[in-house]
Amino acid sequence: MSTGITITLCILMLMAYVFDITSSKTKIPAVILLLALGYIVKVASLLLHLSIPDLSPILPVLGTVGLILIVLEGALELQLDRSKLPFIRKSMLVALLPMLAISFSLAWAFWYFGDTSFKNALSCAIPFAVISSSIAIPSARNLSKGDRSFVTYESSFSDIFGVLFFNFVTENDHIGTGTWWHFGGQIVLMLVISFVATLALAYFLNSIKHHIKFAPIILIVVLIYFLSKIYHLPALLFILLFGLFLENIDELRHYKFIRRFNPLSFSKEVAKFRELTGEFAFLVRASFFILFGFLLEREEILNPSSMVWAVAITAGIFIFRALFLRLFRLPLNPLLYLAPRGLITILLYLSVPVSKQTDLASKSLLIQVIVLSALVMMLGLMKARSPEDPET
């Protein structure tokens, strides 16, 4: 039995790898193929009368670890300098403002047509408003450098803002002045923790000569994330700042303290760490979507009652995106199409407390929005022609 499971897992991961390397040619998002692969495995297991235990508790763990690695992988690709600050500010606003607009608009719809309070409706709406960096970043791999950087910044900020906003809404029954002060204190505390932990991990990476040092760093990063989550701190801020510090230590070399890290040799270590992080991120991301596809039911995918809502939500996502891209004078082609929903959407949806859930925001609606947004991205990238290599 164990031999069969091992062979099956190896085959599935190899197929996921094939999907990943061919997606740039076929323009088919790997997430759709991975979900289909997981569902096919489920059908095959039923036809073969295989007894498989309940795997649903594994899904949130895989998703959270995948989110950590994907944000870290994206941050390790971002190079900062003062000339890029307006670009970063613009990507931050394009991540935040459409997310707020979609969240409140959809919350109003859930409240108006459903039997729930506006606050509970907002908790259910936020997952649909967040761009999934786990899909957007790999899909932007073959775009120009400027477009790729924008997508990486925007989707990473969208994940962070989405998690912050979601936690703020779901964890506070009453929102007042004290709530805002507490929220601000949490962010400040997380920034302090991020500063100390980043310097400690960077020192560890630079000074340890043992042949195994990248895996412990990733484990410590995951540990800090989960410990921060216990105290409801915005842990993704740490992941983003840690990755940005490692990648951009050369920009800080004029500081005497930073020169102790020997930035030249340190950058070589960071390059190795980036490669390993990418490998881990691929394995966890592929496992997550295959498992999610395995847990799907046919009735959830083809549910006609939620399809109208799914089409309307998907249309609203891209209408708001087009408006804000125009507002900030950014090109619609190809950025308009890169607003997929995926891993972070599923994670936040699964985190909605039972007491705050509404029947309108069903699992069927979640799946259909994810698939439709991925299809729009696929069709858009097929016809998109991005400029050769603009920086912004």
Secondary structure, DSSP 4 states (H G I P E B T S, - for coil): -HHHHHHHHHHHHHHHHHHHHHHHHH---HHHHHHHHHHHHHHHHHHTT------TTHHHHHHHHHHHHHHHHHHTT----GGGHHHHHHHHHHHHHHHHHHHHHHHHHHHHHSSS-HHHHHHHHHHHHS--HHHHHHHTTTS-HHHHHHHHHHHHHHHHHHHHHHHHHHH-SS-SHHHHHHHHHHHHHHHHHHHHHHHHHHHHHHH--SS--HHHHHHHHHHHHHHHHHTT--THHHHHHHHHHHHTGGGGTTSHHHHTT-HHHHHHHHHHHHHHHHHHHHHHHHHHHHHHHHT--HHHHS-HHHHHHHHHHHHHHHHHHHHHHHHTT--HHHHTT-----HHHHHHHHHS-GGG--TTS-HHHHHHHHHHHHHHHHHHHHH----S----
